[in-house]
């Protein structure tokens, strides 16, 4: 319990940054998940504990986007059901992995996200005024089933997948982020339940992190609408690279 004296404020501070990142673009869990592991939690417990923060953060984020009138609910409700099913599959897979395998996969995911961010294919995918007909809706359903599996499995970097999936359908980043926080909030409820059922959650650390993420989730929608996220992505890239290298070389 003595170790928690320094862990709690650190988790709150990092959680605040992560909450803002998660709302603006994604990747906040690339900071919080490795931090929980480095604090000594087994990988599955860190994964489950992180879900408390994600769940609480998006309550505030959804409220912020709705207050600003940028929550396209029809599209959000289309994307949510397949993500719910996928998240159960992904969380069940995550429970069965050993720590070393999970850490290696997380490191590779982090490196992949860095490459994705550097190449920035989203600009090439973006189209304006695209009508979302039946075929595009079907593509979204399949895409978000995959998003749910990935999000249920690890969560870290899932925001980038959602942004990519929706940019190709002509949405701007503000509305994409609104849909993103709604979908993640819903499927996190399922994924968190799986981790709780298997006893893979540290509640004290989880709620300390959740307090920070919630603050970030409240701040994020204003920044998403008013400012954007390019300057934050530059700061997080180096941090993510350091974490990824640490996970790859750890025994």
ABEGO torsion letter per residue (X at the ends): XAAAAAAAAAAAAAAAAAAAAAAAAEGAAAAAAAAAAAAGBBAAAAAAAAAAAAAAAAAAAAAAAAAAGABBAAAAAAAAAAAAAAAAAAAAAAAABBAAAAAAAAAAAAAAAAAAAAAGAAAAABBBGBBBBAAAAAAAAAAAAAAAAAAAAAGBGAAAAAAAAAAAAGBBAAAAAAAAAAAAAAAAAAAAAAAAAAGABBAAAAAAAAAAAAAAAAAAAAAAAAAEAAAAAAAAAAAAAAAAAAAAABX
